[in-house]
Amino acid sequence: MKKERISIPQPQSTFLLVKCPKCENEQIVYSMTNTDIECKVCENKIAEKTGGKAKINAVILRRLD
Ligand SMILES: [Zn+2]
């Protein structure tokens, strides 16, 4: 009997594909950014630095692992 339990550690940081809630532009943001990130199209602030994990103000479509 083979029993394997592989615990996958939560990555500290990841890239996220997000969609701007204002103009629906899709953009990749870094989840641990230490700068504010603005939408390239409408300059809406889609991610805010918090000192740790960024606060995402956009629709997260998926993670890019
Ligand atoms: Zn936008």
N, CA, C, O and the ligand as a Tripos MOL2 file, in Angstrom:
@<TRIPOS>MOLECULE
protein
  261   259    66     0     0
PROTEIN
NO_CHARGES

@<TRIPOS>ATOM
      1 N           0.8510   -1.1980    0.0000 N.3       1 MET1
      2 CA          0.0000    0.0000    0.0000 C.3       1 MET1
      3 C           0.8820    1.2410    0.0000 C.2       1 MET1
      4 O           1.7770    1.4070    0.8290 O.2       1 MET1
      5 N           0.6010    2.0660   -0.9240 N.am      2 LYS2
      6 CA          1.4290    3.2620   -1.0780 C.3       2 LYS2
      7 C           0.6090    4.4980   -0.7300 C.2       2 LYS2
      8 O          -0.4330    4.7870   -1.3200 O.2       2 LYS2
      9 N           1.1100    5.1730    0.2100 N.am      3 LYS3
     10 CA          0.3960    6.3760    0.6340 C.3       3 LYS3
     11 C           1.3250    7.5810    0.5540 C.2       3 LYS3
     12 O           2.3040    7.6920    1.2930 O.2       3 LYS3
     13 N           1.0020    8.4320   -0.3220 N.am      4 GLU4
     14 CA          1.8600    9.6070   -0.4660 C.3       4 GLU4
     15 C           1.0520   10.8660   -0.2210 C.2       4 GLU4
     16 O          -0.0150   11.0940   -0.7900 O.2       4 GLU4
     17 N           1.5940   11.6220    0.6080 N.am      5 ARG5
     18 CA          0.9560   12.9310    0.8340 C.3       5 ARG5
     19 C           1.9720   14.0180    0.5470 C.2       5 ARG5
     20 O           2.8810   14.2870    1.3320 O.2       5 ARG5
     21 N           1.7880   14.6030   -0.5610 N.am      6 ILE6
     22 CA          2.7090   15.6680   -0.9330 C.3       6 ILE6
     23 C           2.0260   16.9970   -0.6290 C.2       6 ILE6
     24 O           1.0260   17.3730   -1.2410 O.2       6 ILE6
     25 N           2.5960   17.6700    0.3180 N.am      7 SER7
     26 CA          2.0240   18.9730    0.6180 C.3       7 SER7
     27 C           2.6740   20.0270   -0.2660 C.2       7 SER7
     28 O           3.8920   20.2080   -0.2750 O.2       7 SER7
     29 N           1.8450   20.6880   -0.9800 N.am      8 ILE8
     30 CA          2.3580   21.7240   -1.8660 C.3       8 ILE8
     31 C           2.3370   23.0520   -1.1040 C.2       8 ILE8
     32 O           1.2710   23.5640   -0.7610 O.2       8 ILE8
     33 N           3.4910   23.5840   -0.8540 N.am      9 PRO9
     34 CA          3.5070   24.8440   -0.0980 C.3       9 PRO9
     35 C           2.8810   25.9830   -0.8980 C.2       9 PRO9
     36 O           3.0690   26.1090   -2.1080 O.2       9 PRO9
     37 N           2.1510   26.7840   -0.1890 N.am     10 GLN10
     38 CA          1.5760   27.9560   -0.8370 C.3      10 GLN10
     39 C           2.7090   28.8730   -1.2900 C.2      10 GLN10
     40 O           3.5720   29.2480   -0.4970 O.2      10 GLN10
     41 N           2.6950   29.2140   -2.5250 N.am     11 PRO11
     42 CA          3.7630   30.1040   -2.9730 C.3      11 PRO11
     43 C           3.6630   31.4670   -2.2920 C.2      11 PRO11
     44 O           2.5810   32.0130   -2.0790 O.2      11 PRO11
     45 N           4.8000   31.9700   -1.9740 N.am     12 GLN12
     46 CA          4.8500   33.2730   -1.3220 C.3      12 GLN12
     47 C           4.3340   34.3710   -2.2490 C.2      12 GLN12
     48 O           3.7210   35.3480   -1.8190 O.2      12 GLN12
     49 N           4.5970   34.1790   -3.4840 N.am     13 SER13
     50 CA          4.2330   35.2230   -4.4170 C.3      13 SER13
     51 C           3.8410   34.5800   -5.7220 C.2      13 SER13
     52 O           4.2860   33.4790   -6.0460 O.2      13 SER13
     53 N           3.0310   35.2510   -6.4480 N.am     14 THR14
     54 CA          2.6000   34.7000   -7.7130 C.3      14 THR14
     55 C           2.2050   35.8410   -8.6410 C.2      14 THR14
     56 O           1.9970   36.9790   -8.2180 O.2      14 THR14
     57 N           2.1100   35.5020   -9.8990 N.am     15 PHE15
     58 CA          1.6160   36.4710  -10.8590 C.3      15 PHE15
     59 C           0.1400   36.2000  -11.0980 C.2      15 PHE15
     60 O          -0.2900   35.0490  -11.1760 O.2      15 PHE15
     61 N          -0.6050   37.2400  -11.2090 N.am     16 LEU16
     62 CA         -2.0420   37.1160  -11.4020 C.3      16 LEU16
     63 C          -2.4560   37.8030  -12.6990 C.2      16 LEU16
     64 O          -2.0130   38.9080  -13.0150 O.2      16 LEU16
     65 N          -3.3000   37.1280  -13.4200 N.am     17 LEU17
     66 CA         -3.9090   37.7760  -14.5810 C.3      17 LEU17
     67 C          -5.1880   38.4360  -14.0790 C.2      17 LEU17
     68 O          -6.1000   37.7590  -13.6040 O.2      17 LEU17
     69 N          -5.2450   39.7280  -14.1860 N.am     18 VAL18
     70 CA         -6.3940   40.4500  -13.6630 C.3      18 VAL18
     71 C          -7.0520   41.2590  -14.7780 C.2      18 VAL18
     72 O          -6.4620   41.5350  -15.8230 O.2      18 VAL18
     73 N          -8.2780   41.6170  -14.5100 N.am     19 LYS19
     74 CA         -9.0210   42.4280  -15.4720 C.3      19 LYS19
     75 C          -9.4260   43.7150  -14.7810 C.2      19 LYS19
     76 O         -10.0170   43.6950  -13.7000 O.2      19 LYS19
     77 N          -9.1130   44.8030  -15.3960 N.am     20 CYS20
     78 CA         -9.4730   46.1000  -14.8460 C.3      20 CYS20
     79 C         -10.9950   46.2190  -14.7990 C.2      20 CYS20
     80 O         -11.6630   45.9970  -15.8080 O.2      20 CYS20
     81 N         -11.5490   46.5690  -13.6320 N.am     21 PRO21
     82 CA        -13.0060   46.6540  -13.5300 C.3      21 PRO21
     83 C         -13.5870   47.8420  -14.2970 C.2      21 PRO21
     84 O         -14.7880   47.8860  -14.5620 O.2      21 PRO21
     85 N         -12.7520   48.7810  -14.6450 N.am     22 LYS22
     86 CA        -13.2520   49.9620  -15.3530 C.3      22 LYS22
     87 C         -13.2850   49.7640  -16.8660 C.2      22 LYS22
     88 O         -14.3050   49.9830  -17.5200 O.2      22 LYS22
     89 N         -12.1370   49.3420  -17.4010 N.am     23 CYS23
     90 CA        -12.0420   49.3000  -18.8670 C.3      23 CYS23
     91 C         -11.8870   47.8860  -19.4070 C.2      23 CYS23
     92 O         -11.8230   47.6890  -20.6200 O.2      23 CYS23
     93 N         -11.8250   46.8960  -18.5090 N.am     24 GLU24
     94 CA        -11.7370   45.4810  -18.8750 C.3      24 GLU24
     95 C         -10.4340   45.1070  -19.5620 C.2      24 GLU24
     96 O         -10.3350   44.0630  -20.2070 O.2      24 GLU24
     97 N          -9.4560   45.9540  -19.4200 N.am     25 ASN25
     98 CA         -8.1250   45.6110  -19.8990 C.3      25 ASN25
     99 C          -7.5720   44.4680  -19.0440 C.2      25 ASN25
    100 O          -7.6980   44.4820  -17.8200 O.2      25 ASN25
    101 N          -6.9600   43.4850  -19.6970 N.am     26 GLU26
    102 CA         -6.3500   42.3890  -18.9540 C.3      26 GLU26
    103 C          -4.8620   42.6460  -18.8060 C.2      26 GLU26
    104 O          -4.1800   43.0510  -19.7480 O.2      26 GLU26
    105 N          -4.3900   42.4050  -17.6240 N.am     27 GLN27
    106 CA         -3.0150   42.7670  -17.3140 C.3      27 GLN27
    107 C          -2.4760   41.7920  -16.2740 C.2      27 GLN27
    108 O          -3.2330   41.2580  -15.4630 O.2      27 GLN27
    109 N          -1.1810   41.5650  -16.3010 N.am     28 ILE28
    110 CA         -0.5630   40.6860  -15.3140 C.3      28 ILE28
    111 C           0.0320   41.5380  -14.2050 C.2      28 ILE28
    112 O           0.7790   42.4830  -14.4600 O.2      28 ILE28
    113 N          -0.3090   41.1870  -12.9700 N.am     29 VAL29
    114 CA          0.2540   41.8950  -11.8330 C.3      29 VAL29
    115 C           0.9360   40.8820  -10.9130 C.2      29 VAL29
    116 O           0.5910   39.7010  -10.8830 O.2      29 VAL29
    117 N           1.8900   41.3770  -10.1840 N.am     30 TYR30
    118 CA          2.6300   40.5660   -9.2390 C.3      30 TYR30
    119 C           1.9570   40.6890   -7.8800 C.2      30 TYR30
    120 O           1.6850   41.7950   -7.4140 O.2      30 TYR30
    121 N           1.6890   39.5500   -7.2450 N.am     31 SER31
    122 CA          0.8880   39.5760   -6.0180 C.3      31 SER31
    123 C           1.6350   40.1640   -4.8300 C.2      31 SER31
    124 O           1.0200   40.5400   -3.8320 O.2      31 SER31
    125 N           2.9290   40.2430   -4.9300 N.am     32 MET32
    126 CA          3.7060   40.7840   -3.8040 C.3      32 MET32
    127 C           4.3680   42.1010   -4.2120 C.2      32 MET32
    128 O           5.4840   42.4070   -3.7940 O.2      32 MET32
    129 N           3.6960   42.8330   -4.9930 N.am     33 THR33
    130 CA          4.2710   44.0800   -5.4810 C.3      33 THR33
    131 C           4.5500   45.0460   -4.3360 C.2      33 THR33
    132 O           3.8020   45.1000   -3.3600 O.2      33 THR33
    133 N           5.6060   45.7870   -4.4600 N.am     34 ASN34
    134 CA          5.8350   46.8340   -3.4650 C.3      34 ASN34
    135 C           5.6710   48.2220   -4.0660 C.2      34 ASN34
    136 O           6.1280   49.2250   -3.5160 O.2      34 ASN34
    137 N           5.0140   48.2440   -5.1940 N.am     35 THR35
    138 CA          4.6050   49.5270   -5.7610 C.3      35 THR35
    139 C           3.1480   49.4060   -6.1690 C.2      35 THR35
    140 O           2.6580   48.3050   -6.4210 O.2      35 THR35
    141 N           2.4720   50.5100   -6.2330 N.am     36 ASP36
    142 CA          1.1030   50.4920   -6.7320 C.3      36 ASP36
    143 C           1.1400   50.2110   -8.2290 C.2      36 ASP36
    144 O           2.0410   50.6630   -8.9350 O.2      36 ASP36
    145 N           0.1700   49.4730   -8.6930 N.am     37 ILE37
    146 CA          0.1090   49.1470  -10.1170 C.3      37 ILE37
    147 C          -1.1470   49.7650  -10.7110 C.2      37 ILE37
    148 O          -2.2530   49.6020  -10.1940 O.2      37 ILE37
    149 N          -0.9460   50.4640  -11.7880 N.am     38 GLU38
    150 CA         -2.0790   51.0880  -12.4680 C.3      38 GLU38
    151 C          -2.3780   50.3370  -13.7480 C.2      38 GLU38
    152 O          -1.5020   49.7330  -14.3670 O.2      38 GLU38
    153 N          -3.6340   50.3950  -14.1210 N.am     39 CYS39
    154 CA         -4.0410   49.8480  -15.4080 C.3      39 CYS39
    155 C          -3.3100   50.6180  -16.5050 C.2      39 CYS39
    156 O          -3.2200   51.8450  -16.4740 O.2      39 CYS39
    157 N          -2.7930   49.8690  -17.4680 N.am     40 LYS40
    158 CA         -2.0420   50.5060  -18.5480 C.3      40 LYS40
    159 C          -2.9370   51.3340  -19.4540 C.2      40 LYS40
    160 O          -2.4670   52.2180  -20.1700 O.2      40 LYS40
    161 N          -4.2080   51.0470  -19.4180 N.am     41 VAL41
    162 CA         -5.1270   51.7160  -20.3380 C.3      41 VAL41
    163 C          -5.7660   52.9430  -19.6920 C.2      41 VAL41
    164 O          -5.6890   54.0470  -20.2310 O.2      41 VAL41
    165 N          -6.3960   52.7440  -18.5360 N.am     42 CYS42
    166 CA         -7.1790   53.8380  -17.9530 C.3      42 CYS42
    167 C          -6.5620   54.3940  -16.6670 C.2      42 CYS42
    168 O          -7.1130   55.3120  -16.0590 O.2      42 CYS42
    169 N          -5.4270   53.8420  -16.2550 N.am     43 GLU43
    170 CA         -4.7010   54.3060  -15.0770 C.3      43 GLU43
    171 C          -5.4650   54.1270  -13.7630 C.2      43 GLU43
    172 O          -5.1180   54.7410  -12.7530 O.2      43 GLU43
    173 N          -6.4780   53.3080  -13.7760 N.am     44 ASN44
    174 CA         -7.1340   52.9070  -12.5450 C.3      44 ASN44
    175 C          -6.1350   52.1150  -11.7050 C.2      44 ASN44
    176 O          -5.3970   51.2930  -12.2470 O.2      44 ASN44
    177 N          -6.0990   52.3400  -10.4220 N.am     45 LYS45
    178 CA         -5.1640   51.6090   -9.5730 C.3      45 LYS45
    179 C          -5.6960   50.2000   -9.3430 C.2      45 LYS45
    180 O          -6.6670   50.0070   -8.6110 O.2      45 LYS45
    181 N          -5.0600   49.2230   -9.9680 N.am     46 ILE46
    182 CA         -5.5820   47.8630   -9.8850 C.3      46 ILE46
    183 C          -4.8990   47.0500   -8.7950 C.2      46 ILE46
    184 O          -5.4050   45.9950   -8.4130 O.2      46 ILE46
    185 N          -3.7730   47.5110   -8.2910 N.am     47 ALA47
    186 CA         -3.1310   46.8320   -7.1690 C.3      47 ALA47
    187 C          -2.4360   47.8600   -6.3000 C.2      47 ALA47
    188 O          -1.7780   48.7790   -6.7870 O.2      47 ALA47
    189 N          -2.6010   47.6790   -5.0000 N.am     48 GLU48
    190 CA         -2.0070   48.6160   -4.0490 C.3      48 GLU48
    191 C          -1.0080   47.8970   -3.1870 C.2      48 GLU48
    192 O          -1.2410   46.7730   -2.7430 O.2      48 GLU48
    193 N           0.0890   48.5400   -2.9570 N.am     49 LYS49
    194 CA          1.0840   47.9340   -2.0720 C.3      49 LYS49
    195 C           0.5890   48.0330   -0.6240 C.2      49 LYS49
    196 O          -0.0210   49.0250   -0.2250 O.2      49 LYS49
    197 N           0.8670   46.9880    0.1410 N.am     50 THR50
    198 CA          0.4290   46.9840    1.5310 C.3      50 THR50
    199 C           1.5810   46.6660    2.4690 C.2      50 THR50
    200 O           1.3960   46.6280    3.6860 O.2      50 THR50
    201 N           2.7530   46.4400    1.9260 N.am     51 GLY51
    202 CA          3.8830   46.0060    2.7410 C.3      51 GLY51
    203 C           4.0300   44.5010    2.7000 C.2      51 GLY51
    204 O           5.0540   43.9550    3.1090 O.2      51 GLY51
    205 N           3.0170   43.8430    2.2110 N.am     52 GLY52
    206 CA          3.0690   42.3900    2.0580 C.3      52 GLY52
    207 C           2.3850   42.0370    0.7590 C.2      52 GLY52
    208 O           2.7830   42.4770   -0.3200 O.2      52 GLY52
    209 N           1.3570   41.2410    0.8840 N.am     53 LYS53
    210 CA          0.5860   40.8680   -0.2940 C.3      53 LYS53
    211 C          -0.2000   42.0830   -0.7900 C.2      53 LYS53
    212 O          -0.8470   42.7860   -0.0140 O.2      53 LYS53
    213 N          -0.1260   42.3060   -2.0780 N.am     54 ALA54
    214 CA         -0.8010   43.4780   -2.6300 C.3      54 ALA54
    215 C          -2.3130   43.3530   -2.5070 C.2      54 ALA54
    216 O          -2.8700   42.2560   -2.5510 O.2      54 ALA54
    217 N          -2.9460   44.4760   -2.3570 N.am     55 LYS55
    218 CA         -4.4050   44.4980   -2.3670 C.3      55 LYS55
    219 C          -4.8290   44.6730   -3.8150 C.2      55 LYS55
    220 O          -4.5290   45.6860   -4.4460 O.2      55 LYS55
    221 N          -5.5280   43.6750   -4.3300 N.am     56 ILE56
    222 CA         -5.9120   43.6950   -5.7340 C.3      56 ILE56
    223 C          -7.2940   44.3390   -5.8680 C.2      56 ILE56
    224 O          -8.2700   43.8860   -5.2700 O.2      56 ILE56
    225 N          -7.3470   45.3820   -6.6510 N.am     57 ASN57
    226 CA         -8.6190   46.0780   -6.8650 C.3      57 ASN57
    227 C          -9.1820   45.7620   -8.2460 C.2      57 ASN57
    228 O          -9.8620   46.5860   -8.8580 O.2      57 ASN57
    229 N          -8.8960   44.5830   -8.7160 N.am     58 ALA58
    230 CA         -9.3490   44.1990  -10.0400 C.3      58 ALA58
    231 C          -9.9060   42.7810   -9.9700 C.2      58 ALA58
    232 O          -9.8170   42.1110   -8.9410 O.2      58 ALA58
    233 N         -10.4640   42.3560  -11.0510 N.am     59 VAL59
    234 CA        -11.0180   41.0040  -11.1230 C.3      59 VAL59
    235 C          -9.8730   40.0340  -11.4160 C.2      59 VAL59
    236 O          -9.2080   40.1340  -12.4470 O.2      59 VAL59
    237 N          -9.6530   39.0960  -10.4950 N.am     60 ILE60
    238 CA         -8.5910   38.1220  -10.7170 C.3      60 ILE60
    239 C          -9.1250   37.0140  -11.6080 C.2      60 ILE60
    240 O         -10.0330   36.2760  -11.2270 O.2      60 ILE60
    241 N          -8.5600   36.9090  -12.7790 N.am     61 LEU61
    242 CA         -9.0190   35.8850  -13.7220 C.3      61 LEU61
    243 C          -8.3710   34.5430  -13.4270 C.2      61 LEU61
    244 O          -9.0460   33.5160  -13.3640 O.2      61 LEU61
    245 N          -7.0760   34.5630  -13.2510 N.am     62 ARG62
    246 CA         -6.3880   33.3270  -12.8740 C.3      62 ARG62
    247 C          -4.9740   33.6230  -12.4240 C.2      62 ARG62
    248 O          -4.4260   34.7020  -12.6480 O.2      62 ARG62
    249 N          -4.4090   32.6200  -11.7820 N.am     63 ARG63
    250 CA         -3.0260   32.7010  -11.3560 C.3      63 ARG63
    251 C          -2.1340   32.1460  -12.4360 C.2      63 ARG63
    252 O          -2.4920   31.1910  -13.1250 O.2      63 ARG63
    253 N          -0.9950   32.7360  -12.5780 N.am     64 LEU64
    254 CA         -0.0130   32.2480  -13.5320 C.3      64 LEU64
    255 C           1.1350   31.6380  -12.7560 C.2      64 LEU64
    256 O           2.0800   32.3350  -12.3870 O.2      64 LEU64
    257 N           1.0600   30.3480  -12.5090 N.am     65 ASP65
    258 CA          2.0960   29.6990  -11.7040 C.3      65 ASP65
    259 C           3.2430   29.2290  -12.5670 C.2      65 ASP65
    260 O           4.2070   28.6580  -12.0560 O.2      65 ASP65
    261 ZN         -8.4190   50.0710  -16.9650 Zn       66 ZN66
@<TRIPOS>BOND
     1     1     2 1
     2     2     3 1
     3     3     4 2
     4     3     5 am
     5     5     6 1
     6     6     7 1
     7     7     8 2
     8     7     9 am
     9     9    10 1
    10    10    11 1
    11    11    12 2
    12    11    13 am
    13    13    14 1
    14    14    15 1
    15    15    16 2
    16    15    17 am
    17    17    18 1
    18    18    19 1
    19    19    20 2
    20    19    21 am
    21    21    22 1
    22    22    23 1
    23    23    24 2
    24    23    25 am
    25    25    26 1
    26    26    27 1
    27    27    28 2
    28    27    29 am
    29    29    30 1
    30    30    31 1
    31    31    32 2
    32    31    33 am
    33    33    34 1
    34    34    35 1
    35    35    36 2
    36    35    37 am
    37    37    38 1
    38    38    39 1
    39    39    40 2
    40    39    41 am
    41    41    42 1
    42    42    43 1
    43    43    44 2
    44    43    45 am
    45    45    46 1
    46    46    47 1
    47    47    48 2
    48    47    49 am
    49    49    50 1
    50    50    51 1
    51    51    52 2
    52    51    53 am
    53    53    54 1
    54    54    55 1
    55    55    56 2
    56    55    57 am
    57    57    58 1
    58    58    59 1
    59    59    60 2
    60    59    61 am
    61    61    62 1
    62    62    63 1
    63    63    64 2
    64    63    65 am
    65    65    66 1
    66    66    67 1
    67    67    68 2
    68    67    69 am
    69    69    70 1
    70    70    71 1
    71    71    72 2
    72    71    73 am
    73    73    74 1
    74    74    75 1
    75    75    76 2
    76    75    77 am
    77    77    78 1
    78    78    79 1
    79    79    80 2
    80    79    81 am
    81    81    82 1
    82    82    83 1
    83    83    84 2
    84    83    85 am
    85    85    86 1
    86    86    87 1
    87    87    88 2
    88    87    89 am
    89    89    90 1
    90    90    91 1
    91    91    92 2
    92    91    93 am
    93    93    94 1
    94    94    95 1
    95    95    96 2
    96    95    97 am
    97    97    98 1
    98    98    99 1
    99    99   100 2
   100    99   101 am
   101   101   102 1
   102   102   103 1
   103   103   104 2
   104   103   105 am
   105   105   106 1
   106   106   107 1
   107   107   108 2
   108   107   109 am
   109   109   110 1
   110   110   111 1
   111   111   112 2
   112   111   113 am
   113   113   114 1
   114   114   115 1
   115   115   116 2
   116   115   117 am
   117   117   118 1
   118   118   119 1
   119   119   120 2
   120   119   121 am
   121   121   122 1
   122   122   123 1
   123   123   124 2
   124   123   125 am
   125   125   126 1
   126   126   127 1
   127   127   128 2
   128   127   129 am
   129   129   130 1
   130   130   131 1
   131   131   132 2
   132   131   133 am
   133   133   134 1
   134   134   135 1
   135   135   136 2
   136   135   137 am
   137   137   138 1
   138   138   139 1
   139   139   140 2
   140   139   141 am
   141   141   142 1
   142   142   143 1
   143   143   144 2
   144   143   145 am
   145   145   146 1
   146   146   147 1
   147   147   148 2
   148   147   149 am
   149   149   150 1
   150   150   151 1
   151   151   152 2
   152   151   153 am
   153   153   154 1
   154   154   155 1
   155   155   156 2
   156   155   157 am
   157   157   158 1
   158   158   159 1
   159   159   160 2
   160   159   161 am
   161   161   162 1
   162   162   163 1
   163   163   164 2
   164   163   165 am
   165   165   166 1
   166   166   167 1
   167   167   168 2
   168   167   169 am
   169   169   170 1
   170   170   171 1
   171   171   172 2
   172   171   173 am
   173   173   174 1
   174   174   175 1
   175   175   176 2
   176   175   177 am
   177   177   178 1
   178   178   179 1
   179   179   180 2
   180   179   181 am
   181   181   182 1
   182   182   183 1
   183   183   184 2
   184   183   185 am
   185   185   186 1
   186   186   187 1
   187   187   188 2
   188   187   189 am
   189   189   190 1
   190   190   191 1
   191   191   192 2
   192   191   193 am
   193   193   194 1
   194   194   195 1
   195   195   196 2
   196   195   197 am
   197   197   198 1
   198   198   199 1
   199   199   200 2
   200   199   201 am
   201   201   202 1
   202   202   203 1
   203   203   204 2
   204   203   205 am
   205   205   206 1
   206   206   207 1
   207   207   208 2
   208   207   209 am
   209   209   210 1
   210   210   211 1
   211   211   212 2
   212   211   213 am
   213   213   214 1
   214   214   215 1
   215   215   216 2
   216   215   217 am
   217   217   218 1
   218   218   219 1
   219   219   220 2
   220   219   221 am
   221   221   222 1
   222   222   223 1
   223   223   224 2
   224   223   225 am
   225   225   226 1
   226   226   227 1
   227   227   228 2
   228   227   229 am
   229   229   230 1
   230   230   231 1
   231   231   232 2
   232   231   233 am
   233   233   234 1
   234   234   235 1
   235   235   236 2
   236   235   237 am
   237   237   238 1
   238   238   239 1
   239   239   240 2
   240   239   241 am
   241   241   242 1
   242   242   243 1
   243   243   244 2
   244   243   245 am
   245   245   246 1
   246   246   247 1
   247   247   248 2
   248   247   249 am
   249   249   250 1
   250   250   251 1
   251   251   252 2
   252   251   253 am
   253   253   254 1
   254   254   255 1
   255   255   256 2
   256   255   257 am
   257   257   258 1
   258   258   259 1
   259   259   260 2
@<TRIPOS>SUBSTRUCTURE
     1 MET1         2 RESIDUE 1 A MET
     2 LYS2         6 RESIDUE 1 A LYS
     3 LYS3        10 RESIDUE 1 A LYS
     4 GLU4        14 RESIDUE 1 A GLU
     5 ARG5        18 RESIDUE 1 A ARG
     6 ILE6        22 RESIDUE 1 A ILE
     7 SER7        26 RESIDUE 1 A SER
     8 ILE8        30 RESIDUE 1 A ILE
     9 PRO9        34 RESIDUE 1 A PRO
    10 GLN10       38 RESIDUE 1 A GLN
    11 PRO11       42 RESIDUE 1 A PRO
    12 GLN12       46 RESIDUE 1 A GLN
    13 SER13       50 RESIDUE 1 A SER
    14 THR14       54 RESIDUE 1 A THR
    15 PHE15       58 RESIDUE 1 A PHE
    16 LEU16       62 RESIDUE 1 A LEU
    17 LEU17       66 RESIDUE 1 A LEU
    18 VAL18       70 RESIDUE 1 A VAL
    19 LYS19       74 RESIDUE 1 A LYS
    20 CYS20       78 RESIDUE 1 A CYS
    21 PRO21       82 RESIDUE 1 A PRO
    22 LYS22       86 RESIDUE 1 A LYS
    23 CYS23       90 RESIDUE 1 A CYS
    24 GLU24       94 RESIDUE 1 A GLU
    25 ASN25       98 RESIDUE 1 A ASN
    26 GLU26      102 RESIDUE 1 A GLU
    27 GLN27      106 RESIDUE 1 A GLN
    28 ILE28      110 RESIDUE 1 A ILE
    29 VAL29      114 RESIDUE 1 A VAL
    30 TYR30      118 RESIDUE 1 A TYR
    31 SER31      122 RESIDUE 1 A SER
    32 MET32      126 RESIDUE 1 A MET
    33 THR33      130 RESIDUE 1 A THR
    34 ASN34      134 RESIDUE 1 A ASN
    35 THR35      138 RESIDUE 1 A THR
    36 ASP36      142 RESIDUE 1 A ASP
    37 ILE37      146 RESIDUE 1 A ILE
    38 GLU38      150 RESIDUE 1 A GLU
    39 CYS39      154 RESIDUE 1 A CYS
    40 LYS40      158 RESIDUE 1 A LYS
    41 VAL41      162 RESIDUE 1 A VAL
    42 CYS42      166 RESIDUE 1 A CYS
    43 GLU43      170 RESIDUE 1 A GLU
    44 ASN44      174 RESIDUE 1 A ASN
    45 LYS45      178 RESIDUE 1 A LYS
    46 ILE46      182 RESIDUE 1 A ILE
    47 ALA47      186 RESIDUE 1 A ALA
    48 GLU48      190 RESIDUE 1 A GLU
    49 LYS49      194 RESIDUE 1 A LYS
    50 THR50      198 RESIDUE 1 A THR
    51 GLY51      202 RESIDUE 1 A GLY
    52 GLY52      206 RESIDUE 1 A GLY
    53 LYS53      210 RESIDUE 1 A LYS
    54 ALA54      214 RESIDUE 1 A ALA
    55 LYS55      218 RESIDUE 1 A LYS
    56 ILE56      222 RESIDUE 1 A ILE
    57 ASN57      226 RESIDUE 1 A ASN
    58 ALA58      230 RESIDUE 1 A ALA
    59 VAL59      234 RESIDUE 1 A VAL
    60 ILE60      238 RESIDUE 1 A ILE
    61 LEU61      242 RESIDUE 1 A LEU
    62 ARG62      246 RESIDUE 1 A ARG
    63 ARG63      250 RESIDUE 1 A ARG
    64 LEU64      254 RESIDUE 1 A LEU
    65 ASP65      258 RESIDUE 1 A ASP
    66 ZN66       261 GROUP 0 **** ****
